[in-house]
Amino acid sequence: MLIAGHYPLLAHAVIACQQFTALRILMPPRASGIMVPWACVEPSLRHQLDGVAAGDHGAGWETANLLALHPETVNLTTLPPPGEPLIGIGGPLDPRQATADQGDAQLAAYSDLLLREAHHRLAHPTWYANAAYLFQHGLWRKDD
């Protein structure tokens, strides 16, 4: 499972998965066992599956994650006071409203989502070896 840490890198991760699949599964001699790669960007995946607005550019979502993971890297006092524009920041949640608790909840939700996806792929490797299903996600919902 490749989780691209920056949205534009998802294309590179997807291509790496396609190449791995072609070399390991589709081309002779076939390797023993089936290992199917998958690439995603967790906030857009969560939005697609759960409808939760996730991901931004320096706004509340990223700030909350950083507050949960690396609080020493966050200094909210450098932001302008409420009511003044936030330049270079984009997203539905104001970063000045972000908390470590929000970040913890987001990270737990993403982890659960990624684990469900991984477990389903491990339980059904031949489905995902099929090119039609290789990059689909959320098929585990049909089994819930």
Order of alpha helices (4+ residues) and beta strands (2+ residues): beta-alpha-beta-alpha-alpha-alpha-alpha
